[in-house]
Amino acid sequence: PEARRDELNAARHTIGTSALADARKAGELPFGYYARGWLDAQGLKVAQGKLKQRTVDEYDRLLRTYILGELGGIAIAAVNPAHCEALLTALVRQASRQGDKKPLTPGTVKHIWDVLRRVLRYALHHGAIATNPTDRVDFSASRATGDREAFEHHPLTAEQVGRLAAAVRGDVPGLPEYPVYALMVEFMAYTGLRAGGGEWA
């Protein structure tokens, strides 16, 4: 018994045992704790001029609106791929909470998923989890559009782009003149420029 006690005491002071104990404690903290830590880290990026405050505010809104209610109180080490997949499935089927009650757009679902993934990556970097459970969920297979009809693209022909630009420029009687926007119409049509949130990348 004394030899075993000495062995345990010696093991308690080794780096490996200490690290395991620290990881266990870190893993017992809730998802919400790491979400707050991650948001605080984004705030530091704002202070350094690397990120816009409105982007961090949007991260915060997405967390509070769509993620923390489901995962906030769960120990971070207990969050598994099944939790993440269930959240993703719920998001795909869920109506927006912004008042219009329409299904969430695939873009919004992607933004929410990205926030979830980044919080879990933050926890991974802090030794609270061994792997990021979102890495084991096939996000692409879950991006259903619900009962909405499939969107069909109808790109403008070169002639239609020209007519639109002319109308915006003021070449059509009775319409206001916006020459700068006419140039923008042509620029967007011929460069493939699209709307997007670059800071989400």
HELIX and SHEET records of a PDB file:
HELIX    1   1 GLU A    2  ARG A   12  1                                  11    
HELIX    2   2 ILE A   15  GLU A   28  1                                  14    
HELIX    3   3 PHE A   31  ALA A   47  1                                  17    
HELIX    4   4 GLN A   53  LEU A   62  1                                  10    
HELIX    5   5 LEU A   63  ILE A   67  3                                   5    
HELIX    6   6 LEU A   68  LEU A   71  1                                   4    
HELIX    7   7 ILE A   76  ALA A   78  5                                   3    
HELIX    8   8 PRO A   81  ARG A   93  1                                  13    
HELIX    9   9 PRO A  106  HIS A  125  1                                  20    
HELIX   10  10 PRO A  133  ARG A  136  5                                   4    
HELIX   11  11 SER A  140  SER A  142  5                                   3    
HELIX   12  12 ALA A  158  ARG A  169  1                                  12    
HELIX   13  13 PRO A  179  THR A  191  1                                  13    
HELIX   14  14 GLY A  198  TRP A  200  5                                   3    
END                                                                             
